[in-house]
Structure formats: C-alpha cells, structure tokens
C-alpha cells in the first residue's frame, strides 16, 4: 500500500507552524523547527494511516518492518512501528 501526499501534509504543517510563530511574534531555529515538523507529520501518519491499518490487521499477523515514508524522492525509514 502506498500513502501519497506526504509532501503536501508536510508543507501544510510547515505553513501552519510558520503562521503560528508569526502571530505569536516568536522565532524558532531551523533544527527545532524541523524536529517539530517531523513530530507533527509522524503523529499524523500514525493517526491517519498506520492506526487504521493496524485496526484491520489480525493480532496474530507478523510485524511489517518494511513500512517507510519518503521525503521528496529519497526513501527514508520511518519511526513507524507496529
């Protein structure tokens, strides 16, 4: 199964965070910003993609270590785990 539009989710969350920071007249360094975005995107993928699949998976089914996410076109292993 392939999840698409991960890049759009990330872009949307980046814009939201930038707007929130601007409204609060705050700044965040690049590393902290990236870490926050990664956490928000990982949480959304878990909630919107992984948990529904897990709910449909029998409890005696083996784990699926091949689940990964892609950023742009470079495959990166995700922190998603069953």
C-alpha positions, 0 to 999 in steps of 0.5 A: 500500500502506498500513502501519497501526499506526504509532501503536501501534509508536510508543507501544510504543517510547515505553513501552519507552524510558520503562521503560528510563530508569526502571530505569536511574534516568536522565532524558532531555529531551523533544527527545532523547527524541523524536529517539530515538523517531523513530530507533527507529520509522524503523529499524523501518519500514525493517526491517519494511516498506520492506526487504521491499518493496524485496526484491520490487521489480525493480532496474530499477523507478523510485524511489517518492518518494511513500512517507510515514508519518503521525503521528496524522492529519497526513501527514508525509514520511518519511526513507524512501528507496529 
